[in-house]
Amino acid sequence: MTGHQLALTEAVLDEVERSLGDPDLTPAVVAARIGISTRYLHQLFSARGPSFGRRLAACRLERCRADLADPAYAGWTIGEICWRNGFTDPSYLARAFRRAYGVSPGEHRRATVEHRLPMRLSP
């Protein structure tokens, strides 16, 4: 990749990070915001590994994973975290999350909460 292509790829990834909560985020939307064609956006990612769609899904999953472990979102339902990160269906999130991390979103949340709890000393 040339320096220009790397800079464009980073601009695309920055736009994805800023817009993760938008369920209508598509390659065409991101390409228009960056000022490139949708075809060129796909070419940038095909030269680099995972497709744009896979990268977007991975970013959304990772943000959900982080939110589920974050005490600031402890009062949020899994559905609310799902929608906050651009997913439109909590059951789809649950399937994709299990596929990616080997546990359900609820199991992940419980494990991180248990990890944060102080150990009780026995009398």
The first five atom37 places (N, CA, C, CB, O) and aatype in JSON, in Angstrom:
{
  "aatype": [12, 16, 7, 8, 5, 10, 0, 10, 16, 6, 0, 19, 10, 3, 6, 19, 6, 1, 15, 10, 7, 3, 14, 3, 10, 16, 14, 0, 19, 19, 0, 0, 1, 9, 7, 9, 15, 16, 1, 18, 10, 8, 5, 10, 13, 15, 0, 1, 7, 14, 15, 13, 7, 1, 1, 10, 0, 0, 4, 1, 10, 6, 1, 4, 1, 0, 3, 10, 0, 3, 14, 0, 18, 0, 7, 17, 16, 9, 7, 6, 9, 4, 17, 1, 2, 7, 13, 16, 3, 14, 15, 18, 10, 0, 1, 0, 13, 1, 1, 0, 18, 7, 19, 15, 14, 7, 6, 8, 1, 1, 0, 16, 19, 6, 8, 1, 10, 14, 12, 1, 10, 15, 14],
  "atom_mask": [
    [1, 1, 1, 1, 1],
    [1, 1, 1, 1, 1],
    [1, 1, 1, 0, 1],
    [1, 1, 1, 1, 1],
    [1, 1, 1, 1, 1],
    [1, 1, 1, 1, 1],
    [1, 1, 1, 1, 1],
    [1, 1, 1, 1, 1],
    [1, 1, 1, 1, 1],
    [1, 1, 1, 1, 1],
    [1, 1, 1, 1, 1],
    [1, 1, 1, 1, 1],
    [1, 1, 1, 1, 1],
    [1, 1, 1, 1, 1],
    [1, 1, 1, 1, 1],
    [1, 1, 1, 1, 1],
    [1, 1, 1, 1, 1],
    [1, 1, 1, 1, 1],
    [1, 1, 1, 1, 1],
    [1, 1, 1, 1, 1],
    [1, 1, 1, 0, 1],
    [1, 1, 1, 1, 1],
    [1, 1, 1, 1, 1],
    [1, 1, 1, 1, 1],
    [1, 1, 1, 1, 1],
    [1, 1, 1, 1, 1],
    [1, 1, 1, 1, 1],
    [1, 1, 1, 1, 1],
    [1, 1, 1, 1, 1],
    [1, 1, 1, 1, 1],
    [1, 1, 1, 1, 1],
    [1, 1, 1, 1, 1],
    [1, 1, 1, 1, 1],
    [1, 1, 1, 1, 1],
    [1, 1, 1, 0, 1],
    [1, 1, 1, 1, 1],
    [1, 1, 1, 1, 1],
    [1, 1, 1, 1, 1],
    [1, 1, 1, 1, 1],
    [1, 1, 1, 1, 1],
    [1, 1, 1, 1, 1],
    [1, 1, 1, 1, 1],
    [1, 1, 1, 1, 1],
    [1, 1, 1, 1, 1],
    [1, 1, 1, 1, 1],
    [1, 1, 1, 1, 1],
    [1, 1, 1, 1, 1],
    [1, 1, 1, 1, 1],
    [1, 1, 1, 0, 1],
    [1, 1, 1, 1, 1],
    [1, 1, 1, 1, 1],
    [1, 1, 1, 1, 1],
    [1, 1, 1, 0, 1],
    [1, 1, 1, 1, 1],
    [1, 1, 1, 1, 1],
    [1, 1, 1, 1, 1],
    [1, 1, 1, 1, 1],
    [1, 1, 1, 1, 1],
    [1, 1, 1, 1, 1],
    [1, 1, 1, 1, 1],
    [1, 1, 1, 1, 1],
    [1, 1, 1, 1, 1],
    [1, 1, 1, 1, 1],
    [1, 1, 1, 1, 1],
    [1, 1, 1, 1, 1],
    [1, 1, 1, 1, 1],
    [1, 1, 1, 1, 1],
    [1, 1, 1, 1, 1],
    [1, 1, 1, 1, 1],
    [1, 1, 1, 1, 1],
    [1, 1, 1, 1, 1],
    [1, 1, 1, 1, 1],
    [1, 1, 1, 1, 1],
    [1, 1, 1, 1, 1],
    [1, 1, 1, 0, 1],
    [1, 1, 1, 1, 1],
    [1, 1, 1, 1, 1],
    [1, 1, 1, 1, 1],
    [1, 1, 1, 0, 1],
    [1, 1, 1, 1, 1],
    [1, 1, 1, 1, 1],
    [1, 1, 1, 1, 1],
    [1, 1, 1, 1, 1],
    [1, 1, 1, 1, 1],
    [1, 1, 1, 1, 1],
    [1, 1, 1, 0, 1],
    [1, 1, 1, 1, 1],
    [1, 1, 1, 1, 1],
    [1, 1, 1, 1, 1],
    [1, 1, 1, 1, 1],
    [1, 1, 1, 1, 1],
    [1, 1, 1, 1, 1],
    [1, 1, 1, 1, 1],
    [1, 1, 1, 1, 1],
    [1, 1, 1, 1, 1],
    [1, 1, 1, 1, 1],
    [1, 1, 1, 1, 1],
    [1, 1, 1, 1, 1],
    [1, 1, 1, 1, 1],
    [1, 1, 1, 1, 1],
    [1, 1, 1, 1, 1],
    [1, 1, 1, 0, 1],
    [1, 1, 1, 1, 1],
    [1, 1, 1, 1, 1],
    [1, 1, 1, 1, 1],
    [1, 1, 1, 0, 1],
    [1, 1, 1, 1, 1],
    [1, 1, 1, 1, 1],
    [1, 1, 1, 1, 1],
    [1, 1, 1, 1, 1],
    [1, 1, 1, 1, 1],
    [1, 1, 1, 1, 1],
    [1, 1, 1, 1, 1],
    [1, 1, 1, 1, 1],
    [1, 1, 1, 1, 1],
    [1, 1, 1, 1, 1],
    [1, 1, 1, 1, 1],
    [1, 1, 1, 1, 1],
    [1, 1, 1, 1, 1],
    [1, 1, 1, 1, 1],
    [1, 1, 1, 1, 1],
    [1, 1, 1, 1, 1],
    [1, 1, 1, 1, 1]
  ],
  "atom_positions": [
    [[0.83, -1.19, 0.0], [0.0, 0.0, 0.0], [0.88, 1.25, 0.0], [-0.95, 0.0, 1.21], [1.92, 1.3, 0.66]],
    [[0.44, 2.23, -0.74], [1.16, 3.5, -0.76], [0.8, 4.31, 0.48], [0.83, 4.3, -2.05], [-0.14, 3.97, 1.2]],
    [[1.54, 5.35, 0.72], [1.25, 6.23, 1.85], [-0.14, 6.85, 1.73], [0.0, 0.0, 0.0], [-0.84, 7.01, 2.73]],
    [[-0.53, 7.18, 0.52], [-1.86, 7.77, 0.28], [-2.95, 6.76, 0.61], [-1.99, 8.26, -1.19], [-3.94, 7.09, 1.25]],
    [[-2.77, 5.52, 0.17], [-3.75, 4.48, 0.45], [-3.86, 4.2, 1.96], [-3.39, 3.19, -0.3], [-4.95, 3.99, 2.48]],
    [[-2.73, 4.19, 2.63], [-2.74, 3.99, 4.08], [-3.47, 5.13, 4.78], [-1.31, 3.88, 4.62], [-4.24, 4.91, 5.72]],
    [[-3.23, 6.36, 4.33], [-3.91, 7.52, 4.92], [-5.42, 7.43, 4.69], [-3.35, 8.83, 4.32], [-6.2, 7.73, 5.6]],
    [[-5.83, 7.03, 3.5], [-7.26, 6.88, 3.22], [-7.87, 5.77, 4.07], [-7.5, 6.58, 1.73], [-8.98, 5.91, 4.59]],
    [[-7.16, 4.67, 4.21], [-7.65, 3.56, 5.03], [-7.83, 4.01, 6.47], [-6.69, 2.36, 4.95], [-8.82, 3.68, 7.11]],
    [[-6.87, 4.76, 6.99], [-6.98, 5.28, 8.36], [-8.15, 6.25, 8.48], [-5.66, 5.97, 8.78], [-8.84, 6.26, 9.49]],
    [[-8.37, 7.06, 7.46], [-9.51, 7.98, 7.48], [-10.83, 7.2, 7.5], [-9.47, 8.93, 6.25], [-11.77, 7.58, 8.2]],
    [[-10.89, 6.13, 6.73], [-12.08, 5.27, 6.73], [-12.29, 4.68, 8.11], [-11.96, 4.15, 5.67], [-13.41, 4.71, 8.63]],
    [[-11.24, 4.13, 8.71], [-11.36, 3.5, 10.03], [-11.73, 4.54, 11.1], [-10.04, 2.8, 10.41], [-12.49, 4.22, 12.02]],
    [[-11.22, 5.75, 10.99], [-11.6, 6.81, 11.93], [-13.09, 7.14, 11.79], [-10.76, 8.08, 11.68], [-13.79, 7.33, 12.78]],
    [[-13.56, 7.2, 10.55], [-14.98, 7.48, 10.31], [-15.84, 6.34, 10.87], [-15.26, 7.67, 8.8], [-16.91, 6.6, 11.44]],
    [[-15.4, 5.12, 10.71], [-16.13, 3.97, 11.26], [-16.21, 4.1, 12.78], [-15.44, 2.64, 10.87], [-17.29, 3.91, 13.36]],
    [[-15.1, 4.41, 13.43], [-15.09, 4.56, 14.9], [-16.06, 5.65, 15.35], [-13.68, 4.89, 15.41], [-16.79, 5.47, 16.33]],
    [[-16.08, 6.77, 14.64], [-16.97, 7.87, 15.0], [-18.43, 7.52, 14.78], [-16.62, 9.11, 14.2], [-19.31, 8.06, 15.46]],
    [[-18.72, 6.63, 13.85], [-20.09, 6.37, 13.42], [-20.61, 4.98, 13.76], [-20.19, 6.58, 11.95], [-21.62, 4.55, 13.21]],
    [[-19.94, 4.27, 14.65], [-20.34, 2.89, 14.95], [-21.8, 2.77, 15.36], [-19.47, 2.34, 16.05], [-22.44, 1.76, 15.04]],
    [[-22.33, 3.74, 16.03], [-23.71, 3.66, 16.5], [-24.76, 3.84, 15.42], [0.0, 0.0, 0.0], [-25.94, 3.64, 15.67]],
    [[-24.35, 4.2, 14.23], [-25.28, 4.42, 13.13], [-25.6, 3.09, 12.46], [-24.7, 5.42, 12.1], [-24.74, 2.53, 11.78]],
    [[-26.84, 2.57, 12.64], [-27.16, 1.28, 12.03], [-27.2, 1.33, 10.5], [-28.49, 0.8, 12.56], [-27.15, 0.29, 9.84]],
    [[-27.29, 2.52, 9.95], [-27.34, 2.67, 8.5], [-25.97, 2.94, 7.89], [-28.28, 3.79, 8.12], [-25.87, 3.34, 6.73]],
    [[-24.91, 2.73, 8.66], [-23.56, 2.94, 8.16], [-23.25, 1.87, 7.11], [-22.52, 2.9, 9.32], [-23.26, 0.68, 7.41]],
    [[-22.98, 2.31, 5.91], [-22.7, 1.4, 4.8], [-21.4, 1.83, 4.14], [-23.87, 1.38, 3.77], [-20.9, 2.93, 4.39]],
    [[-20.85, 0.97, 3.29], [-19.66, 1.39, 2.54], [-19.91, 2.67, 1.74], [-19.22, 0.27, 1.61], [-19.03, 3.53, 1.66]],
    [[-21.1, 2.8, 1.15], [-21.39, 3.99, 0.35], [-21.39, 5.25, 1.21], [-22.74, 3.84, -0.36], [-20.89, 6.29, 0.78]],
    [[-21.94, 5.17, 2.39], [-21.99, 6.32, 3.3], [-20.58, 6.73, 3.71], [-22.85, 6.01, 4.54], [-20.22, 7.9, 3.66]],
    [[-19.78, 5.75, 4.12], [-18.4, 6.05, 4.57], [-17.59, 6.59, 3.4], [-17.73, 4.78, 5.15], [-16.86, 7.57, 3.56]],
    [[-17.7, 5.97, 2.24], [-16.94, 6.43, 1.07], [-17.3, 7.88, 0.73], [-17.22, 5.52, -0.14], [-16.41, 8.69, 0.45]],
    [[-18.57, 8.2, 0.76], [-19.0, 9.58, 0.46], [-18.43, 10.56, 1.48], [-20.54, 9.68, 0.43], [-18.0, 11.65, 1.12]],
    [[-18.43, 10.17, 2.74], [-17.9, 11.06, 3.78], [-16.4, 11.29, 3.63], [-18.2, 10.49, 5.17], [-15.89, 12.36, 3.98]],
    [[-15.68, 10.29, 3.12], [-14.24, 10.39, 2.95], [-13.89, 11.03, 1.6], [-13.59, 9.01, 3.06], [-12.8, 11.58, 1.43]],
    [[-14.82, 10.95, 0.66], [-14.57, 11.54, -0.65], [-13.95, 10.58, -1.65], [0.0, 0.0, 0.0], [-13.2, 10.98, -2.53]],
    [[-14.28, 9.28, -1.5], [-13.8, 8.28, -2.44], [-15.0, 7.47, -2.93], [-12.72, 7.35, -1.79], [-16.1, 7.57, -2.38]],
    [[-14.79, 6.66, -3.95], [-15.88, 5.83, -4.45], [-16.02, 4.59, -3.57], [-15.63, 5.42, -5.93], [-15.08, 4.18, -2.88]],
    [[-17.2, 4.01, -3.6], [-17.44, 2.77, -2.85], [-16.53, 1.67, -3.36], [-18.93, 2.35, -2.95], [-16.01, 0.87, -2.59]],
    [[-16.35, 1.62, -4.66], [-15.48, 0.6, -5.25], [-14.05, 0.73, -4.72], [-15.49, 0.71, -6.79], [-13.41, -0.26, -4.4]],
    [[-13.56, 1.96, -4.64], [-12.2, 2.18, -4.15], [-12.09, 1.81, -2.67], [-11.78, 3.64, -4.38], [-11.08, 1.26, -2.24]],
    [[-13.13, 2.12, -1.9], [-13.13, 1.74, -0.49], [-12.96, 0.22, -0.36], [-14.44, 2.2, 0.2], [-12.15, -0.26, 0.44]],
    [[-13.72, -0.53, -1.15], [-13.61, -1.99, -1.11], [-12.22, -2.46, -1.57], [-14.69, -2.63, -2.0], [-11.69, -3.43, -1.03]],
    [[-11.65, -1.79, -2.55], [-10.3, -2.14, -3.0], [-9.27, -1.92, -1.9], [-9.93, -1.33, -4.24], [-8.35, -2.72, -1.75]],
    [[-9.41, -0.85, -1.15], [-8.48, -0.58, -0.04], [-8.49, -1.72, 0.97], [-8.85, 0.75, 0.66], [-7.45, -2.11, 1.49]],
    [[-9.67, -2.26, 1.25], [-9.77, -3.31, 2.25], [-9.42, -4.68, 1.68], [-11.15, -3.35, 2.83], [-8.92, -5.53, 2.41]],
    [[-9.68, -4.91, 0.42], [-9.34, -6.21, -0.16], [-7.83, -6.39, -0.22], [-9.95, -6.37, -1.56], [-7.33, -7.52, -0.17]],
    [[-7.11, -5.29, -0.34], [-5.64, -5.35, -0.37], [-5.06, -5.55, 1.01], [-5.08, -4.09, -0.99], [-3.87, -5.84, 1.14]],
    [[-5.87, -5.41, 2.04], [-5.38, -5.37, 3.4], [-5.82, -6.54, 4.27], [-5.82, -4.11, 4.03], [-5.28, -6.72, 5.36]],
    [[-6.77, -7.33, 3.84], [-7.23, -8.44, 4.67], [-8.74, -8.51, 4.71], [0.0, 0.0, 0.0], [-9.38, -8.67, 3.68]],
    [[-9.31, -8.38, 5.91], [-10.77, -8.5, 6.02], [-11.49, -7.42, 5.21], [-11.21, -8.41, 7.49], [-11.01, -6.3, 5.08]],
    [[-12.63, -7.79, 4.68], [-13.44, -6.83, 3.91], [-13.92, -5.71, 4.82], [-14.63, -7.54, 3.25], [-13.84, -5.8, 6.04]],
    [[-14.42, -4.66, 4.2], [-14.94, -3.54, 4.97], [-16.07, -4.01, 5.89], [-15.43, -2.42, 4.04], [-16.11, -3.64, 7.06]],
    [[-16.98, -4.81, 5.36], [-18.1, -5.29, 6.16], [-17.66, -6.1, 7.37], [0.0, 0.0, 0.0], [-18.21, -5.94, 8.46]],
    [[-16.68, -6.96, 7.18], [-16.16, -7.75, 8.3], [-15.46, -6.85, 9.32], [-15.19, -8.84, 7.8], [-15.58, -7.07, 10.53]],
    [[-14.75, -5.86, 8.83], [-14.06, -4.95, 9.74], [-15.06, -4.13, 10.55], [-13.13, -4.02, 8.95], [-14.86, -3.93, 11.75]],
    [[-16.12, -3.67, 9.91], [-17.16, -2.91, 10.6], [-17.82, -3.76, 11.68], [-18.22, -2.41, 9.59], [-18.01, -3.31, 12.81]],
    [[-18.16, -5.0, 11.32], [-18.79, -5.9, 12.3], [-17.85, -6.18, 13.47], [-19.19, -7.22, 11.64], [-18.28, -6.21, 14.62]],
    [[-16.57, -6.37, 13.19], [-15.59, -6.63, 14.25], [-15.46, -5.42, 15.17], [-14.22, -6.99, 13.64], [-15.35, -5.58, 16.39]],
    [[-15.46, -4.23, 14.61], [-15.38, -3.01, 15.44], [-16.6, -2.88, 16.34], [-15.24, -1.76, 14.55], [-16.48, -2.53, 17.51]],
    [[-17.77, -3.16, 15.78], [-19.0, -3.09, 16.58], [-19.0, -4.13, 17.69], [-20.24, -3.29, 15.68], [-19.38, -3.83, 18.82]],
    [[-18.57, -5.34, 17.37], [-18.5, -6.4, 18.4], [-17.51, -6.02, 19.5], [-18.09, -7.74, 17.76], [-17.8, -6.21, 20.68]],
    [[-16.37, -5.5, 19.12], [-15.37, -5.13, 20.12], [-15.88, -4.01, 21.01], [-14.07, -4.71, 19.43], [-15.63, -4.03, 22.22]],
    [[-16.58, -3.04, 20.44], [-17.14, -1.96, 21.26], [-18.2, -2.5, 22.2], [-17.73, -0.86, 20.36], [-18.27, -2.07, 23.35]],
    [[-19.03, -3.44, 21.73], [-20.03, -4.07, 22.61], [-19.33, -4.81, 23.75], [-20.93, -5.04, 21.81], [-19.75, -4.72, 24.91]],
    [[-18.28, -5.54, 23.43], [-17.53, -6.28, 24.45], [-16.97, -5.33, 25.5], [-16.39, -7.1, 23.8], [-17.04, -5.6, 26.7]],
    [[-16.42, -4.22, 25.06], [-15.86, -3.24, 25.99], [-16.97, -2.61, 26.84], [-15.11, -2.14, 25.22], [-16.81, -2.44, 28.05]],
    [[-18.1, -2.27, 26.22], [-19.2, -1.66, 26.96], [-19.76, -2.62, 28.01], [-20.32, -1.23, 26.0], [-20.1, -2.2, 29.12]],
    [[-19.86, -3.9, 27.68], [-20.38, -4.88, 28.63], [-19.48, -5.02, 29.85], [-20.54, -6.23, 27.94], [-19.95, -5.39, 30.92]],
    [[-18.21, -4.75, 29.7], [-17.26, -4.85, 30.8], [-17.08, -3.52, 31.54], [-15.91, -5.33, 30.27], [-16.46, -3.48, 32.6]],
    [[-17.62, -2.45, 31.0], [-17.42, -1.12, 31.55], [-18.47, -0.83, 32.63], [-17.5, -0.05, 30.44], [-19.67, -0.89, 32.36]],
    [[-18.04, -0.52, 33.85], [-18.99, -0.21, 34.92], [-19.93, 0.95, 34.58], [-18.24, 0.11, 36.19], [-21.03, 1.03, 35.12]],
    [[-19.51, 1.84, 33.7], [-20.35, 2.97, 33.31], [-21.63, 2.51, 32.61], [-19.57, 3.92, 32.4], [-22.62, 3.23, 32.59]],
    [[-21.6, 1.31, 32.02], [-22.77, 0.78, 31.31], [-23.43, -0.37, 32.06], [-22.36, 0.32, 29.92], [-24.23, -1.11, 31.48]],
    [[-23.12, -0.52, 33.33], [-23.67, -1.63, 34.12], [-25.19, -1.59, 34.19], [-23.09, -1.6, 35.53], [-25.82, -2.64, 34.27]],
    [[-25.78, -0.43, 34.15], [-27.23, -0.3, 34.21], [-27.92, -0.43, 32.86], [0.0, 0.0, 0.0], [-29.15, -0.41, 32.78]],
    [[-27.16, -0.56, 31.82], [-27.72, -0.68, 30.47], [-28.06, -2.13, 30.19], [-26.74, -0.12, 29.4], [-27.34, -3.04, 30.62]],
    [[-29.14, -2.36, 29.47], [-29.44, -3.72, 29.04], [-28.53, -4.09, 27.88], [-30.94, -3.85, 28.63], [-27.91, -3.23, 27.25]],
    [[-28.45, -5.37, 27.6], [-27.66, -5.82, 26.45], [-28.25, -5.25, 25.17], [-27.61, -7.37, 26.39], [-27.52, -4.9, 24.24]],
    [[-29.57, -5.16, 25.11], [-30.21, -4.56, 23.94], [-29.8, -3.11, 23.74], [0.0, 0.0, 0.0], [-29.55, -2.69, 22.61]],
    [[-29.74, -2.35, 24.82], [-29.33, -0.95, 24.71], [-27.89, -0.83, 24.21], [-29.49, -0.24, 26.06], [-27.57, 0.05, 23.41]],
    [[-27.03, -1.7, 24.69], [-25.64, -1.7, 24.23], [-25.59, -2.12, 22.77], [-24.77, -2.64, 25.1], [-24.81, -1.57, 21.99]],
    [[-26.41, -3.07, 22.41], [-26.51, -3.52, 21.02], [-26.85, -2.33, 20.12], [-27.59, -4.64, 20.88], [-26.15, -2.09, 19.13]],
    [[-27.9, -1.61, 20.44], [-28.36, -0.49, 19.61], [-27.37, 0.67, 19.65], [-29.73, -0.01, 20.07], [-27.2, 1.36, 18.64]],
    [[-26.72, 0.89, 20.77], [-25.72, 1.97, 20.89], [-24.59, 1.78, 19.89], [-25.15, 2.02, 22.31], [-23.98, 2.75, 19.43]],
    [[-24.31, 0.52, 19.56], [-23.17, 0.21, 18.7], [-23.55, -0.17, 17.28], [-22.37, -0.89, 19.31], [-22.76, -0.76, 16.55]],
    [[-24.77, 0.17, 16.89], [-25.17, 0.02, 15.49], [-25.79, -1.31, 15.12], [0.0, 0.0, 0.0], [-26.17, -1.5, 13.96]],
    [[-25.91, -2.23, 16.07], [-26.63, -3.47, 15.78], [-28.12, -3.18, 15.93], [-26.18, -4.63, 16.74], [-28.52, -2.36, 16.76]],
    [[-28.94, -3.83, 15.13], [-30.38, -3.59, 15.18], [-31.15, -4.77, 15.78], [-30.91, -3.29, 13.8], [-32.36, -4.68, 15.97]],
    [[-30.45, -5.86, 16.06], [-31.12, -7.06, 16.55], [-30.29, -7.71, 17.66], [-31.37, -8.06, 15.39], [-29.21, -8.23, 17.39]],
    [[-30.78, -7.67, 18.91], [-30.01, -8.28, 20.0], [-29.73, -9.77, 19.8], [-30.75, -8.08, 21.29], [-28.7, -10.26, 20.25]],
    [[-30.62, -10.49, 19.14], [-30.35, -11.91, 18.92], [-29.21, -12.11, 17.93], [-31.62, -12.63, 18.42], [-28.42, -13.04, 18.06]],
    [[-29.12, -11.23, 16.93], [-27.98, -11.3, 16.01], [-26.68, -10.99, 16.76], [-28.17, -10.31, 14.82], [-25.67, -11.66, 16.57]],
    [[-26.73, -9.96, 17.62], [-25.55, -9.64, 18.42], [-25.14, -10.85, 19.25], [-25.83, -8.42, 19.34], [-23.95, -11.19, 19.31]],
    [[-26.09, -11.51, 19.88], [-25.77, -12.66, 20.73], [-25.08, -13.77, 19.93], [-27.06, -13.21, 21.4], [-24.1, -14.35, 20.39]],
    [[-25.59, -14.05, 18.75], [-24.97, -15.1, 17.91], [-23.57, -14.69, 17.45], [-25.87, -15.4, 16.68], [-22.63, -15.48, 17.52]],
    [[-23.44, -13.46, 16.98], [-22.14, -12.99, 16.5], [-21.14, -12.9, 17.65], [-22.28, -11.63, 15.81], [-19.96, -13.22, 17.47]],
    [[-21.59, -12.48, 18.81], [-20.72, -12.36, 19.97], [-20.21, -13.73, 20.39], [-21.47, -11.7, 21.14], [-19.01, -13.9, 20.65]],
    [[-21.1, -14.72, 20.44], [-20.68, -16.08, 20.81], [-19.7, -16.64, 19.79], [-21.91, -17.0, 20.93], [-18.73, -17.3, 20.15]],
    [[-19.96, -16.38, 18.52], [-19.06, -16.86, 17.46], [-17.68, -16.23, 17.61], [-19.65, -16.55, 16.06], [-16.66, -16.9, 17.43]],
    [[-17.65, -14.94, 17.94], [-16.37, -14.22, 18.02], [-15.61, -14.5, 19.31], [-16.61, -12.75, 17.89], [-14.39, -14.61, 19.3]],
    [[-16.33, -14.61, 20.44], [-15.67, -14.67, 21.75], [-15.9, -15.96, 22.53], [-16.11, -13.52, 22.57], [-15.3, -16.16, 23.58]],
    [[-16.77, -16.82, 22.02], [-17.0, -18.11, 22.68], [-17.94, -18.07, 23.87], [0.0, 0.0, 0.0], [-18.15, -19.1, 24.51]],
    [[-18.49, -16.92, 24.18], [-19.46, -16.77, 25.27], [-20.55, -15.81, 24.82], [-18.77, -16.26, 26.58], [-20.37, -15.05, 23.86]],
    [[-21.69, -15.85, 25.52], [-22.76, -14.91, 25.2], [-22.43, -13.54, 25.79], [-24.13, -15.42, 25.73], [-21.56, -13.45, 26.66]],
    [[-23.09, -12.5, 25.34], [-22.87, -11.18, 25.94], [-23.14, -11.19, 27.45], [-23.75, -10.14, 25.26], [-22.4, -10.57, 28.22]],
    [[-24.19, -11.86, 27.88], [-24.51, -11.93, 29.3], [-23.44, -12.66, 30.09], [0.0, 0.0, 0.0], [-23.09, -12.25, 31.2]],
    [[-22.93, -13.75, 29.54], [-21.85, -14.49, 30.22], [-20.6, -13.62, 30.35], [-21.52, -15.79, 29.46], [-19.92, -13.62, 31.38]],
    [[-20.3, -12.89, 29.29], [-19.14, -12.0, 29.32], [-19.32, -10.93, 30.39], [-18.92, -11.33, 27.93], [-18.39, -10.65, 31.16]],
    [[-20.51, -10.34, 30.44], [-20.77, -9.3, 31.44], [-20.63, -9.87, 32.85], [-22.17, -8.71, 31.25], [-19.98, -9.26, 33.7]],
    [[-21.22, -11.02, 33.11], [-21.12, -11.63, 34.45], [-19.68, -11.93, 34.82], [-21.95, -12.92, 34.51], [-19.26, -11.7, 35.95]],
    [[-18.91, -12.44, 33.88], [-17.51, -12.78, 34.16], [-16.7, -11.53, 34.49], [-16.89, -13.51, 32.96], [-15.85, -11.57, 35.37]],
    [[-16.95, -10.44, 33.8], [-16.18, -9.22, 34.08], [-16.62, -8.6, 35.39], [-16.34, -8.21, 32.94], [-15.79, -8.02, 36.1]],
    [[-17.9, -8.7, 35.74], [-18.37, -8.18, 37.02], [-17.76, -8.99, 38.15], [-19.93, -8.21, 37.1], [-17.29, -8.43, 39.14]],
    [[-17.77, -10.31, 38.01], [-17.19, -11.18, 39.05], [-15.7, -10.89, 39.22], [-17.41, -12.67, 38.7], [-15.18, -10.94, 40.33]],
    [[-15.03, -10.6, 38.14], [-13.59, -10.3, 38.18], [-13.31, -9.0, 38.94], [-13.03, -10.21, 36.76], [-12.28, -8.87, 39.6]],
    [[-14.25, -8.03, 38.84], [-14.06, -6.74, 39.51], [-14.41, -6.78, 40.99], [-14.89, -5.7, 38.84], [-13.96, -5.92, 41.74]],
    [[-15.2, -7.77, 41.43], [-15.61, -7.82, 42.82], [-14.41, -8.15, 43.71], [-16.73, -8.86, 43.02], [-13.59, -9.0, 43.36]],
    [[-14.3, -7.49, 44.84], [-13.19, -7.8, 45.74], [-13.35, -9.2, 46.35], [-13.09, -6.73, 46.88], [-14.47, -9.66, 46.61]],
    [[-12.26, -9.84, 46.54], [-12.28, -11.17, 47.14], [-12.68, -11.05, 48.61], [-10.9, -11.88, 46.99], [-12.16, -10.18, 49.32]],
    [[-13.58, -11.91, 49.07], [-13.98, -11.91, 50.47], [-13.03, -12.81, 51.24], [-15.44, -12.38, 50.64], [-12.71, -13.92, 50.8]],
    [[-12.61, -12.35, 52.34], [-11.76, -13.16, 53.22], [-12.65, -14.0, 54.12], [-10.8, -12.27, 54.06], [-13.62, -13.49, 54.7]],
    [[-12.34, -15.25, 54.23], [-13.15, -16.09, 55.12], [-12.75, -15.83, 56.57], [-12.98, -17.59, 54.76], [-11.58, -15.58, 56.85]],
    [[-13.74, -15.89, 57.5], [-13.44, -15.58, 58.9], [-12.54, -16.6, 59.57], [-14.7, -15.47, 59.67], [-12.22, -16.45, 60.75]]
  ]
}
